[in-house]
Amino acid sequence: MGTDPKADIADKLAQLRLSFRGKAEDELDQLSEVAARVTGGAQGQRLLREDVMSAYQLLHRLAGSAGTFGYAALGAEARRLEQRLKPLVEKYPVQADSGPEVPGEETPQVINALTQAGHLRSLLDETSVSATRSTKGPEHLNDHYSLTVADIQVVLCGLSEGSQVFLEYTLSNYGFSVSRQAVSTLSLDGTPGVTLVVTGEDALSEVSAALDAKAGSKNSLKPPLICIGHRDDFRNRYALADAGADALITEPVDATVLTESIERLVSEQSRTVSGKILILDDDEDLAGHYRAVLEGAGFNVHAISNPETVLSELSEFSPDIMLLDVRMGDYSGPTVAKLVRFDPEWVSLPIIYLSSEQDKQVQLEAMAKGADEFLTKPVSDRYLVRAAQIRCYRARQLNELLIRDSLTSLLKHSYIKQEIDKEQARCKRLSQSSVVAMLDLDHFKKVNDQYGHRMGDSVIKALASLLRQRLRSTDIIGRYGGEEFAVVLPECTTQEGQSVMTQICEAFSDLSFNNDGASLSVTLSVGIAALDAFESGSDALNAADQALYERKKGGRNGVTIFHQG
Ligand SMILES: Nc1nc2c(ncn2[C@@H]2O[C@H](COP(=O)(O)OP(=O)(O)OP(=O)(O)O)[C@@H](O)[C@H]2O)c(=O)[nH]1
């Protein structure tokens, strides 16, 4: 691989196109041979069902693949001729008691179609617009990038001095990069990563217009705009939405609600919808093309051509969705979909058919056997990516609902335990050191008792949010129980873990929560243990829990490392 991923993908697509062209030339030669035999039939020889079938199959393949490689005109013409032969193929199947021939009265129709197939070769030399585009590379597709909290730039603009000071302090504590700008000179040039603007109600229209103008002149997306407002009634909400606000936070600002809004808007804007896709298509060039296009859009793709390996590949790769060809030599895609569903693990795997089949009835029957969507070949690159994004997004959403806690969106108890076990096994295998931490809010019962359960929930959400913001994207965070959290810090010593968790304790105790004019802050105790020092994940977790207990006894608000004996 070279250094420019787009150029690599463009090279791959160009090579696949060349490979398709070579194969298409062979197929057109075969088609000419069939045509010669069939036209010979008009002069007294027999018109064999087998010949009509092979002409039909050759045209079917070209119709399904040519467009994908940029030969749109060739694909369309092959499709037209394929449709003309289809009724004959269905009426006179190859295996039939009535003999190997097509009756003589049908001959003119076949000859006519195959004579017209003679000019398909000239269409192979026509470079269509889409072919030119695809050899340049998929620059029209979304670039993939993953975000860290430091990449999120929050620009404060058009707010009162008091609000600016409060938001700058609070959002910085959560780890966002925060800056202030004046409305009249607002410029987001030079802010790397993902930018989001927070403004006041009075300045909203002006800020929104400035952002619209900037986005328009650069042909880019307008950054999300959060409005800090005074009133939360329908009319005011409507006016603010109409003026360009993407979210409204009413004063006094609840930091947890604001950071949740930021997280949601950023994740929507960054469009990092990605996922794992397994492609099963016996046409290796087509599968290669889909793979290159989807990889270019940020997906992790595995392509296979042999249906017999599908179950082992599914277990190994564990995809979010599967793209499945409908006809693969002796095998039928719908039947493969059905057998995949025998396994409870894959009952909800989204399956998308990629097929040249245009008959709606056949498509419906295939879907009934266990697929979710039918894409008719040739599928445009953009459409393929969009369909994959939508399916992967939904698959991931469903999975998230299953494994994540609804209050905090962190991993649920059993899933964080599984992750701890996995990381402990990995540490042992590779002789690496990683850390597990148990976290518990201090005197949390008092928070609930004095300020109510809703305030307690807010505090729990704030800690979850802070952990997400402050930890690395490779760290794993779970809600272990009510006000207890567990964190895995891979490739980290206990000293490093202690330092990271101490910073988190400090940042958390600096957060202030508003409650009817009063403000409160809460502290956090943490116990940590080295995963590689124990025989199992649960042993390490118990050790971290003991260290947490020590911390609670020794004054809370801080971090204790587990020591044997
Ligand atoms: N608001 C809210 N409270 C919860 C939730 N889950 C557990 N709690 C509360 O968390 C409190 C935990 O109290 P304790 O286990 O006595 O501990 P503590 O008061 O934090 O004291 P120390 O851990 O010794 O510092 C209980 O009052 C639970 O009701 C939740 O989801 N939301």
The ligand as an SDF file (V2000), in Angstrom:
LIG
                    3D

 32 34  0  0  0  0  0  0  0  0999 V2000
  -29.7870    8.3540   41.1450 N   0  0  0  0  0  0  0  0  0  0  0  0
  -29.3750    7.1070   41.0910 C   0  0  0  0  0  0  0  0  0  0  0  0
  -28.9150    6.5210   42.2230 N   0  0  0  0  0  0  0  0  0  0  0  0
  -28.4670    5.2710   42.1540 C   0  0  0  0  0  0  0  0  0  0  0  0
  -28.4640    4.5460   40.9540 C   0  0  0  0  0  0  0  0  0  0  0  0
  -27.9480    3.3210   41.2160 N   0  0  0  0  0  0  0  0  0  0  0  0
  -27.6290    3.2820   42.5190 C   0  0  0  0  0  0  0  0  0  0  0  0
  -27.9400    4.4620   43.1100 N   0  0  0  0  0  0  0  0  0  0  0  0
  -27.8100    4.8620   44.5020 C   0  0  0  0  0  0  0  0  0  0  0  0
  -26.4660    4.9030   44.8840 O   0  0  0  0  0  0  0  0  0  0  0  0
  -26.4030    4.8570   46.3080 C   0  0  0  0  0  0  0  0  0  0  0  0
  -25.2040    4.0370   46.7260 C   0  0  0  0  0  0  0  0  0  0  0  0
  -25.1130    4.1550   48.1130 O   0  0  0  0  0  0  0  0  0  0  0  0
  -24.0790    3.3890   49.0070 P   0  0  0  0  0  0  0  0  0  0  0  0
  -23.7460    2.0440   48.3700 O   0  0  0  0  0  0  0  0  0  0  0  0
  -24.5920    3.3780   50.3930 O   0  0  0  0  0  0  0  0  0  0  0  0
  -22.7580    4.1940   48.9060 O   0  0  0  0  0  0  0  0  0  0  0  0
  -22.4110    5.7280   49.0280 P   0  0  0  0  0  0  0  0  0  0  0  0
  -23.4820    6.5280   49.6670 O   0  0  0  0  0  0  0  0  0  0  0  0
  -21.9770    6.1820   47.6670 O   0  0  0  0  0  0  0  0  0  0  0  0
  -21.2060    5.7110   50.0010 O   0  0  0  0  0  0  0  0  0  0  0  0
  -19.6920    5.2900   49.7250 P   0  0  0  0  0  0  0  0  0  0  0  0
  -19.6700    4.3890   48.5100 O   0  0  0  0  0  0  0  0  0  0  0  0
  -19.2860    4.5840   50.9610 O   0  0  0  0  0  0  0  0  0  0  0  0
  -18.9350    6.5380   49.5090 O   0  0  0  0  0  0  0  0  0  0  0  0
  -27.7480    4.2690   46.7750 C   0  0  0  0  0  0  0  0  0  0  0  0
  -28.4610    5.2860   47.4050 O   0  0  0  0  0  0  0  0  0  0  0  0
  -28.4290    3.8800   45.4780 C   0  0  0  0  0  0  0  0  0  0  0  0
  -29.8340    4.0560   45.5220 O   0  0  0  0  0  0  0  0  0  0  0  0
  -28.9830    5.1730   39.7990 C   0  0  0  0  0  0  0  0  0  0  0  0
  -29.0230    4.6220   38.6900 O   0  0  0  0  0  0  0  0  0  0  0  0
  -29.4070    6.4540   39.9020 N   0  0  0  0  0  0  0  0  0  0  0  0
  1  2  1  0
  2  3  2  0
  2 32  1  0
  3  4  1  0
  4  5  2  0
  4  8  1  0
  5  6  1  0
  5 30  1  0
  6  7  2  0
  7  8  1  0
  8  9  1  0
  9 10  1  0
  9 28  1  0
 10 11  1  0
 11 12  1  0
 11 26  1  0
 12 13  1  0
 13 14  1  0
 14 15  2  0
 14 16  1  0
 14 17  1  0
 17 18  1  0
 18 19  2  0
 18 20  1  0
 18 21  1  0
 21 22  1  0
 22 23  2  0
 22 24  1  0
 22 25  1  0
 26 27  1  0
 26 28  1  0
 28 29  1  0
 30 31  2  0
 30 32  1  0
M  END
$$$$
